[in-house]
Amino acid sequence: MNLMIVEDEIRIMNSLVNNIPWNEYGIEVVAAAENGLEALSLIERKKPDIVLLDIEMPEMDGLTLAKFVRELEPQIKLVVLSGHDDFHYAQAAVGLGVMKYLLKPAGDQEIMDAVLQAAGEIRKELMEKHSMLELKRKWQDRLPQLQDDFYRNWMMDRYAEWELQKHMQELNLSLNVFSTFVVAVCEIDPLSEQDVRFTSSDQSLLQFSLECITSECLRDEDCRVFTDADGATILLFVGKPEESEQEVIQRINVNVARLLNIVKECLKITASAGLGTFGSWDHVSLSYRQARRAIQERAIYGNDMFIPYLDVASSRQPVQFDSDFEKQLEIAVHTDDSLEVIRLIEYYFEQLYAYDVSTQRVYEHLLYLSSVFTRIIQSRGWSMQQVLQEDYSAFLAFGSLLSKDQIVTWAKRVASRIILYREKERKHSSHELVKKMLDTVELMLGKEELTLHTLAERLYVNPSYLSRLFKKEEGKSFSEYVLKRSMEYAKELLLNGVKVYDAAEAAGYRDVSYFAKVFRKYWGVAPSEFKRQERSTELTPD
């Protein structure tokens, strides 16, 4: 459950955010705001399930905020923590749908109980909304089979543009062939051995449950939901004319993360998703294959993940090929499908050698095939020699390939080298993303709010994936790293004679007493005591 806290008193806000063990009860604080106006601007992006708010605030008071929330997001549960015990305030709050009206100073346990009660109500509503009986009823009323077949065929790249437009009109689909598209693939994670509620025979029902929950969750989004031949749920997102690529990806990140949370609450099991890249109608098939490839990364990052397809930025636009063989080969290389690459090359040479072909003709075909490999490599800005290594020499002297077996083996080996190099570059791009995170921390330290969610928005990446990637590369969580850098920076400032108040503000803490508490816990000594020590004394964290 996602929680937003709205409180204008900094000390109380810090206490609510940091002193209550929300995580132990499955609650995540996704945003904190100092007034109603700021909270209203954050709600659309942060998608909180529960809002804990004060009434008396500048800019916009809590009751006005509650009214707007009720109109815009009626499913959000509201809990008021107010210093006003006036009956009229409480009456107005109840009229606006507030679940609980707490008076300051309420204890941590009382606040936690109120939030957990709101969470329980949400779970109850979700269970009623997505009950198994309702899902079975929807099974009888599923989308027309023709529409599903159309989307599946589109994913397999079986339409020309004129065919696509024709089928859209015939099936009354509100799609524009000139829009931009992104594909995501969502699947139920493998069931654990401890889960006795479902067996392998329930897999079809679980897959259908996921499809129905996805359709309900994204019904207000410009997104088409259907299943592929393997039963996975496919999400075809349509970009809006005014949206940039980054804005589309950010919108998808928020909605898919929310979807995975709802699946977990309703079915008590987890799901994961993979995301392809952004493009026009003829890119949809490749985006789908990329999404399928991305979701396989669960073996590395674990379940309950939303994983983007990482690709190395190209220094030029990819070359477009007319040949079906060239197109299929490029797609297979793009998706790291080694078996498909080998099959295509074997088929190519089987067709070539099926005829009484001359040696000159064989080498002409070899030159043609090498040009295909060259375009695949150079369209991504890679070095031919770095990718091909020892096989680069054959590009300079094809006469060294003397037999059919040599030619076929060389072609397979070149394709394998391209795939291996792509994997190496993909890993490098992961390291580059972590480096960007570290650089951004140094840039924002003490200047802006440093949380995983703000950084994920800045880098246009899903927060859960960013968290797993950072911990995998750095060996610690992002919050632990930020705390470490903040404390080291504060220590350095104090060593240089900066006052405690100024050091706290420079390290990003507006509440000096809270800063002193964190500093003492980390270094084992209060900042005021630390300033009196010898500058040469070396402190070590507790």
N, C-alpha and C positions, 0 to 999 in steps of 0.2 A: 504494500500500500504506500502511495506517495503522499507526503504531508507537506503543506505550506504553512509557515508561521508568519503572521502579520502583527507586529508590535513596534511601537515608536520608541519605547524605552530600551536603549541599547543593552543595559545590564540585564534586564528581564529577558530580552531576545537571546542573548548569549547563553543565559542559564537554560532557557527552553531548548535551544538547539544542542547544547553540549553536555548538560548535566543529567538529562533524562536518557536512559539506555534504550532509545527507540529501536535500534537494530535487533536487540534481543527479542523483540515482539513482532518482527517482520515489517517495521515501519521505517521508511526512508525519508529524511527531510530533503526535499528536492529544491526548495527555495525559501528565502526569508526576505521580507519586505518591511520597510519602516512606515508605510502609510498605505491607504487603500488604493490610491492612484497607481503607485508602483506595483502593488499586488495584482491589480487588474491587467497591467501590461504583461505580467509574467505568467498568468494563468493559461493563456493559449499555448505558450511554448513549453511550459513545464508539466502540464496536464496533471495537476494534483487530484487525488481522490478525496482528500480531507483538507479543510482549511481551519486552522486555529487562529482566531483573530481577536484583537482588542476592539473596543468601541470608540473611545476618545482618542482620535489621531488627527494630525494635520493633513492638509490637502483633500483627503476624503475620509470620512469617519467609517467605522465598522458596519453600521446599519446600512449606509448607502452602498458600501461594497457588497454586503450580503444580498441586497436587492438586485444589483447587477449580476452577481454570480447566479442567483436563482433564475434570472431571465436567460443568461447566456449558456450556463452549464448546470442544468437542474439536477444532474446526478451527483454533483459534488456535495459532500456532507460538511456542515458548518458547526463548529464548536466555538462559543464565545468565552473569553477570559477577560472579565471587565472589573473595573473598580467601582462601578455604579450599581448600588443595590436598589435603585428606584424601580418600582413595579412596572412603570410605563416602559422602561427600557426592555425589561424582560418580556413584557407582553408584545412589544414591537418585534423583538427577536424571534419569538415563537411564531408570530404571524408571517415571518419571512422564511420559516422552515428550519430555524436553528435547532439542532438536536439537543444541545446541552448549553446551559448558561451558568458559568462558574464565576465566583467572586474572588477577586484578589484579596489577600494572598492565598491562592489555592496551593495545596501540596503537590509534589511531583506525582505521587501515586494517584491522587484525585484527577489530575490532568491526564495521566496515562490511561486511567480507567475510562474517561470520557472519549478519548481518541479510539481506544480499542472497541468501545461500544459502537462508535461510528463505523469502524472497520467491519465489525460483525454484521451491521445492517447492510453494508455494501455487499458482503459475501452472500448474505441471504437473498438479496435482490438478484445477484448474478446467478445464483443457483436456480432460482425460480425462472429467470429469463432463459437460461440455457439448460433446463432440466432434460434428462434423457428422453422423457416422453415427448417434449417439444422437438427435440432433435429427430426422433423417429417420425414425427408428423411431417417435419420439413423434408425428410428423406422421400416421402411420397410426392412432395410438391417441388422437387428440385428443378433447377433451370433446364430449359429444353435441351435435349440431347444434341440438336443441330448446332446450337450456340457453343456448347462444350467442344464439339468436334471442330468447329471453326477455329477456336482459340488454340486447340492442340495442334492443328495443322499449321497455324501461323507460327507457333513455337518451332516447328520442324522446318520452317522456311519453304513451304510448299506453294506459296502464292506469288504471282507477279503483282505489280501495283494495280493493274486494271481488275484482276481477279479479287484482290483484297477489297477494293471499293464496291465491286459488284456484290460480294457476299455480305458486306456491311449493310448495304441497302436492302437486300433480300431478307436478312435476319433482323431488321429494325434495330441495329446496334448504333448507339449514339457515339460513334467514334469518328475522328477526322484523321485521314491518312497522312495529313501534313503536320500532325502533332508530334511531340517528342514522347518517348516511352522509356520506362525502366522496369525490369522484371525482378521479382523476388520469389524465392522458393521456400516454403515453410513445411516442416515435417514434425510429427511427434517423435520425441527422442526415444531411443531404445528403452524398453521397460526393464526395471531392476528386478533381480531375483526375489527381493523382499516384497515386491508389490503383488499381493494375492487377489486384488480386486479385478485385474484383467489378465487374460491369457492371450496367446498368439491368435486364437480364434476371434478375439475382439478387435483385431487390428483394423478391419474394414470399418467397423463402427467408430473407432477412435479417429480414423482418418476423415470420416464424414463429419464427426463432431467438430473437428478442427476447421473444416471447410465452412460449416454453418456459423461457428463463432466468429470466424474471420469476416464473413459476409455481413454479420450484424455489427461487428466492431468498426468496419470500414464503410458502412452504408452511406455516410455523408462525405466520403472521399471520392475523388475521380479515379476509381480503381476497379478493375474487373477481377473477379475471384472465380477460379475453377480448379479442376484437378487435371494432372497429366496422366499418362498411361500407367505410371507407377503408383498412382494414388496420392502423390504429394500435392499440397495446396499451392497453386500458382497465383501470385498477385501481380497483375499488369497495371502499373501506375501510369497515369497520363499527365504530362506536364502542362501547366497552364501557360497561356501566351505571355503573361507578364513575369513569369518566374525564370530566374537564372538556374543553371545546372546545380549550383550549390544550394539554392533554396529548395529545389525539388528533393535533393538528397536529404536535406535537414528535415523536411516534412515527412519523408518516408521513415527516417530514423525514429522520430517521435511516435508515429503511429504503429510501427511494427514493434517497438519496445513495449508500448501499451498493450498491444495484442498478446504478446508472449506472457505478460503479467496476468491478463484475464484468463488465458488458457490454464495457467498454473492454479488460479483461484477456483475455476469451475471444475476442472477434471482432476485436480490434485496430482497431475503429472506435468512434465515440462515439454516444451517444444523449442525448436531452433529454426533460424531462417538464414538464407544466403542472399546476397544482393548483387545483381549484375551491373553493367555500366549503362550510361545514358546515351540515347541516340534516336535516330529516326525510325520509321516503320521497318526498313530493311535491316536494321540492327537488332530487332527484337529477338530473332533466333539466337544470335551470338550472346545477347544479354541473358537469355534463358540458360544457355549452356554455362555461362560464367557463374550464374547464381547456383546452378547444380554443383559446379566445382567448388564454390565457396562453402556450401553447407557441409561438404565432406571434411572441412577443416575442424569439425567437431572432435575428431580424433586427437587434435593438438590442443585446442582451447577448452574442451569440455562441453557439456550440454547447456541448455538454456542460454543460447548465444544468438546474436544477430551479426553475421559476418559479411563484410563487403569483399568483393573480388578485387584484390590488390594487383595492379598492373603497373609496369614501369612507364613513366611518362614518355611519350614519343616526341622526337625532335621534329617530326614532320607528319603530315596527314597520311594515314594508311592508304596504300595503293589499292584501287578497286580492280578486280579481275573479272573478266567475262566468262572464263571457262568454269564449268561446274567442278571439274577436278581441282582447279586452283582454289576455288572458294571452299570446298570441303576440306582440303588439306590445311588451309589457313585456319579454319574453325577448329580442326582437330589439334593443331599446334597451340592455338589460343587457349584451349581448355585442357591442355596437358594430357590429351587422350592418346597415349602411345600406341595402344592396340589399333585404334582407328587409323593413325598415321601409317603403321605397318601394312594394314589391310589395303589402304588406298594406293600405296606404292606398289605392293604386290599386284594389285588389280591393274594398275597402269602398265606394268611390264608384261603381265599376262596378255593384255590386249595388244601390246607392241609386238611381242614374239609369236603371237598367234598367226601372223602373216609371214610370208617369205620376204623378210626385210633385209636390205643390204647393210653392210658395216657402216657405210656413210650415213644411212638413214638412222641407224641406232645412235650414232654420235650426235646427229641433229636433235634427236629426242633427248639425249643426255644434256645437250646445251640448253634445250628448252626447260628441262627439269631444274637445271642449275639456276636458270634465270628466275624460276619460281621461288627457290630457296633464297636467292639473293634479294628479291623483293620483300620476302617475309622478314629477313634479318635487317635490311637497311631501312625499311619503313618504320622500324622502331629505334633507329638511331644507334644501332649496335655496330661494333667492329666485326667485320667478316672473319678476320684472323683470330680474334679473341674467342669467337663462338665456335669456329670449326677446328681450331688447333691443328693437329697433324693432317686432318682431311682437307685443309685449305690448299695444300699443294696440288691436289687433284683438280681444283678449279683452274689452275694455271697450265696443267698438262693432262688432258683427259686421255691421251694415248697410253698413260700408265695403267688404265683400267682395260684389261685385255679380254675378259670373259663376261658372260651374262651374270654369273654368280658374283663376280667382283663388282660389276656395275650395280646390281640390285642391293648387295650388302653395303656398298658405299652410300647409296641413296638412303637406306634405312638408318645407317650410322649418323649421317648428316642431320636427318630429321630428329634423331634422338639427342644429338648435341644441342640442337636448337631448344628442345624441351628442357634439357638439363640447365641450359643457360637462363631460360625464362624462370625456372625455379630458383636459381641463384639470385637473379635480379629481384624476384618477388620477396625473398628473405631480406635482401638489401633494402627494399622499400619499407619493410617493417621497421628495420633499424633506423631508417631516416625519419619515420613517423615518431619514434621515441625520442630521437634527437630534437625534432621540432618541439616536442613537449617540454624537454629539458630547457631548450632555449627560450621558450615562451614563459616558463616559470621564472627564469632569471630576468626576463624583460618586465614581467608583471609584478615581481616580488615587492610588496609594500605599496603598490600603486593601485592595483585592482583586486577584486575578489578572486581568490585562487581556489576553485573547486573543480572536480572532475567534469561536472556538467558544463560550467562556463568554458573550460578548455575544449571540451568536445564540440560545443557550438562554434568556437573559434576555428577549429580545424575541420569542421563538417564531417565528424566521425561519430558513430554510435558510442555512447558512454560505456556500456558494458564491455564492448570489444576493446575500447581504449584502456580500460582498467585491467583486463586480462593481459593484454599485450605489454603494458607497462610493467606489471608485476613479473611477467615471464622474463623480460629483458633486464630489469633492474633488481629483482629479488626482493622488492618491498612494494607496498601499496603506494598509490599516488599521494594519499593524505599523509602517510608517514614521511614520504620524501619532502613534501611541502613544509611539514612541521620541522623537519631536520634543517632545511635551508633557512626557514624563518628564525629559528633559534640560533643558528650559526651567524646569521646576519646581525641579529640583535646583540649577540655576544661581541662581535667585532666592533659594533658601534659603541658599546659600553667601554670596551678596551681603549677606544680612541677618545674617551672623555665625554661622549654624548649623554645628556640627561636621560633618566629612565623614561620620562613621559615621551620625549622625542624619539627614543629608540623604539618604544612600543608602537608609536604611530608609523614610523618608517618601516617596521616589520609587518604592518597591516593590522594592528590591533588598536581599535578605537577606545576600548575599555582598559585603562591602565591596570586596574586591580585584577582583571581576568588575565592580562598579559603576565603580571607578576606570578599568578598562580601557575600558569603554564610553564613559565621560565623556571620556577623553582622545582616543578615536577620533572622537567627535562634535565636540568643541570645540577639539581640537588642543592641549590643555594638561591636565595632571593636576589633580584637584580640590584637592589640597594646595597646589600651586603657584598655582592660581587664587585661593585665599583670601589669598595674600600680595600679590596685585596690587591696584592702585588700584580702588576700587569704581566709579569713573567710567569705567574702561576698558571698552569695548564689544567683546564677543567675537563672532566670526562663525564659523558651522560650517565644517568642512573640506568 
